[in-house]
């Protein structure tokens, strides 16, 4: 079930739908409205796999430093411990599938 979400980590996204919640793997469909940002953060053990379903998704990473915008059908992998920021800089909603695993999930701020 999709829900509007106010994350306790100080950011808001339009909606998140949980597809799978296992001990060491998560699958969720995120919808970001134009201007939505998931701020700089990293995960200690889990790798993030992004698959764009609609709109355009912008990903920024620090290790290595990278900036890219993905379109429908494109995908990208961000390894564990790599600080990253996710945003919708487009004019329409962006929807993506996020697979996370394998490992213990955590969310650690990596703000400047």
Secondary structure, 3 states (H helix, E strand, C coil): CCEEEEECCCEEEEEEEEEEECCCEEEEEEEECCCCEEEEEECCCCEEEEEEEECCEEEEEECCEEEEEECCCCEEEECCCCCEEEECCCCCCEEEEEEEECCCCCCEECCC
